[in-house]
Amino acid sequence: MESTPILKTARLLLRPFRPGDAPALLEILGDREVNRFLPMFPLENLPQAEAYLEELLDAQRAGSLHWAVCRREEGFPVGYIHVDSGESRDLGYGLRRDLWGQGIVTEAERELEKRAAKKSGKAAEKTEKAEAEPENTEAPADAGEAADAPEE
């Protein structure tokens, strides 16, 4: 069983949910527009958010991968992202509406992609191939620098 690891990007902290995150979940999932395409109804109040948080915490304890998406300087959840533990490995996310259009979910998703590639060994294969094939002009001169560069 895998636990949800803490991940960091230039702007974000992706961390497991923890007790006390219910007000943030209410702010995110209480917004009808944020919830428009989600397979659940908007949360209406803090007790509903607390109950939903307990479900998330239980899922995390069972090995499900759910991250609270936080801005690094705050550590307070502004969104969430998760990877389905089933065969589909579907990606789901939600983000406070006032933060839409800033690339936050894209940045979080790319960090999850890097983590998955690293776990599977595919990132190392890509790096080795980029370094070994000089005609690959799309690869940075030092393939490792791409992983460290902040994304615009």
N, C-alpha and C positions, 0 to 999 in steps of 0.2 A: 504494500500500500504506500503510495506516494503522498507526502504532505505538500501543501502549497508553499513553495519557496518565496523568499523576498527577492524581488528584482528591482533594479534601478536603471533609469535612463538619465539623459541630461536634465530633463524637467520633471520626471515622474518617479514615484515610489509605488511599486505594485506589491502589496502585502496581503497576507490572509486577513479576512475579516476577524474582528475581535469584539468582545462584549463592549458596549458603549457606542457602537457604530449605528444604532437604530435611528437616531435623528438624521444622520447623513442619508441613510437608505430612504427615509420618509421624504427628504428633500429631492432625491433623485427619482424615486418610484412613485411619488405622490403627484407628479406632474403628468397630466393626461397626454400632453404632446410627446414627452419622452417615452411614455408607455404605449403609444399608438400602435407600434408593431411588435410589442412584446406579448408573449403567450400568457398574460395574467392581467388582472384588473389593477388599476392604480391603488396604491396604499392610501387609506383615508385618514389614518391617525397613528399616533405613536404606539399604542398597543399592537396594532397590526404590523407595524414596522418591527417591533420587538419580537413578535411571533415569527415573522419572516426571517429575521436575523438568526433566531434559534435554529430554523431549518437550514440556513446556510452554514452555521457553525457545526451542526450535526453532519452535513454533507462533507465539510472539510475534514472532520474527524474520521469519516469513512473513506477518505482519500480523494474526494472530488476536488478539482482545481478551480477555485474561485478566488479572484484577486479583487481587493479594494484598490481602485485607481486613485492615487493621491498626488497632489503637487508636492514635490520634494520639500519645499520650504514650509509646508503646513502639516502634512501627514494626515489630514482630514479627508475622508473619501469624497470625491467629486463624481465618481462613476464606479463601474465594476466591469470586469471582463472574466469570462470563464470558458473553459474547454470541456465539452461533454466527455465524460469518461467512457461512454459507449463506443461502439464500433465506428460511428460517424465522425467522432471527434469534432463536432460542430463547435463553432465559436459564437458566443453570445456576449452582448455588451449593452450598457446603458450609460449615459453621461448627462450631467446637469445641462439643461438647455442653454444657459448663459455662457457655456464653454464650447458650444458647437462651433465648428469651422476653424478650430485652432490646431488640428492635427493630433489631438490628445489620444483618441482611440487608435489612430494609425500608429502613433509612436508606441503605444502599449502593445498592439498586435505585432508590430515588428520585433519587439523585445521577446515576445512569446515565440515567434518564428525562429529567432536566433537561439533561444534556449532549446527548442525542439531539435533544431539542426545540430546543435552541439551535442545533445544527448544521443542522437542517432549516428553521429560521426560524419554527417553530410557537410557540415561547415568546414571541417578539416579537409575533406576531399576537395571542396570548391577552392579553398585557399591554396592547397597544393597545386591544383590544376592552374589557377591564375598565375602562380609564381613560376610554374614549369613551362607555360606556353607564352612566350613573349609576344606572339601575334594577337593575343587576347587584349586588344586595346581598350576594352571597356573596364577591365580590372584596374584598380589603383596600382601605382608602382609598388607599393607595399600593401598587399592584400589585407593585412591586419589593420591598417589604418582606417578602413571603411567601418569596421565594427566600433571604433572609438570615436568617430566623428559624430557630433550632434546632428540630428536631422532637422532640416528646415521645414 
